[in-house]
Amino acid sequence: QVQLVESGGGLVQPGGSLRLSCAASGSMSSLRAMGWYRQAPGKQRELVATITSGGSTDFADSMKGRFTISRDNAKNTVYLQMNSLKPEDTAVYYCYAQKRGLLYWGQGTQVTVSS
C-alpha cells in the first residue's frame, strides 16, 4: 500500500506560480512512477506530468514549458512547479503513484487561477 498526501494548492492570479507537493508513505519498494493528473469541472481527468523512478519526465503538451516535475527520493516527495498559470489550469490536482501495475491516488488539491 502507498499513501499519498498532496499540499500546495490555492488561489493564484493568471500568470502566477504555485508549487504542489505530494508526500508518499507506506511501501516504497517497486514504486515505478509518480506524477500528477488533474480534473476540471465537467471534464475528464487528464495527465499533467509524470516522473519515473529513474528520473525521466513527461508532460502533457499544454503544460510543456510551463510546468516542471521533480522528485526527492530521500523524502519520498514529488513536486509540481507550475508557472505562467492560466484560468484553464483551474482544476483539482491529484497525485498518483504506480506500483506493480496498480495506481494509488491522493485526495486531491484545488488549484484556482483567477483574477
SVG drawing of the C-alpha trace seen along z (x, -y; Angstrom):
<svg xmlns="http://www.w3.org/2000/svg" viewBox="-20 -40 38 46">
<polyline fill="none" stroke="black" stroke-width="0.4" points="0.0,0.0 1.1,-3.5 -0.4,-6.6 -0.2,-10.0 -0.8,-13.4 -0.9,-16.5 -0.4,-20.1 0.2,-23.5 -3.0,-24.2 -4.8,-27.5 -5.9,-30.6 -3.5,-32.4 -3.8,-35.1 -3.2,-34.4 0.5,-34.4 1.3,-33.4 3.0,-30.3 2.3,-27.5 4.2,-24.5 2.4,-21.3 3.9,-18.7 3.0,-15.0 4.4,-13.1 4.3,-9.3 4.4,-6.9 4.0,-3.2 5.7,-0.5 8.0,-2.4 9.6,0.7 8.9,1.3 7.5,-2.2 7.7,-2.7 6.5,-6.2 4.8,-9.1 3.1,-12.2 0.0,-14.3 -3.4,-14.2 -5.9,-17.0 -9.7,-17.2 -11.6,-20.3 -15.3,-20.6 -17.3,-18.7 -14.1,-17.3 -12.3,-14.0 -9.2,-13.5 -6.1,-14.2 -2.4,-13.5 -0.3,-16.5 3.1,-15.1 5.0,-12.0 8.4,-11.1 9.8,-7.6 12.0,-6.1 14.9,-6.7 14.1,-10.4 12.7,-10.5 9.8,-13.0 6.9,-13.5 4.3,-16.2 1.1,-16.8 1.6,-19.1 -0.3,-22.0 2.0,-22.0 5.3,-21.7 7.5,-24.8 5.3,-25.9 5.3,-23.0 8.2,-21.1 8.2,-17.9 10.9,-16.8 11.4,-14.1 13.2,-14.0 13.7,-10.3 15.1,-10.9 11.8,-12.5 9.6,-10.3 8.1,-13.5 7.2,-14.7 6.8,-18.3 5.0,-20.0 6.1,-23.5 3.5,-25.4 4.4,-28.7 2.6,-31.1 -0.7,-29.7 -3.8,-30.2 -7.5,-30.2 -7.8,-26.9 -5.4,-25.3 -8.1,-25.5 -8.8,-22.0 -8.3,-19.6 -4.9,-18.2 -4.3,-14.6 -1.0,-12.9 -0.6,-9.3 1.9,-6.6 2.3,-3.5 3.4,-0.3 3.2,3.3 0.5,2.3 -1.6,0.5 -2.3,-3.2 -2.6,-4.9 -4.2,-8.3 -4.0,-11.2 -7.1,-13.1 -6.5,-16.0 -5.8,-19.6 -7.7,-22.5 -5.9,-25.0 -7.9,-28.0 -6.4,-30.5 -8.5,-33.7 -8.2,-37.4"/>
</svg>
